C-alpha cells in the first residue's frame, strides 16, 4: 500500500533553515508528481510546492517562492523540501502528497515551528 513518511521538522529561529524529507513506498515513485502542503493551526491545508517526475516542473506558492526549494531523488524514493529564510508564518504541520489512480495519499506530517 502507498505510504508516505515525513521527517525533518523541528523548532527553528526566524531566518533559519530546515530540510524536510518524505520517504515514499508502495507505488512507482518516479512515475508520479509529488507535492508538499502545510496546515497552520486554525487554518485550512494549503499547497506549498510540486515537482514533476524527473525533477522538472517545480512550482511554488507565492508565499514561499524564492525561499523554499523542492527536489526529489528517484533512486531513494524520496522528495525533499529545503526551507530557507524561515518566518514565523511558516509555522505549520507539513505534509507530502501523491495522487495515485485518483486517490489522494498523505503522510502523517512533520511539525515546523519558527519562533525566537
Secondary structure, 3 states (H helix, E strand, C coil): CCEEEEECCEEECCCCCEEEEEEEECCCHHHCCEEEEEECCCCCCEEEEEECCCCCCCEECCCCCCCEEEEEECCCCEEEEEECCCCHHHCEEEEEEEEECCEEEECCCEEEEECC
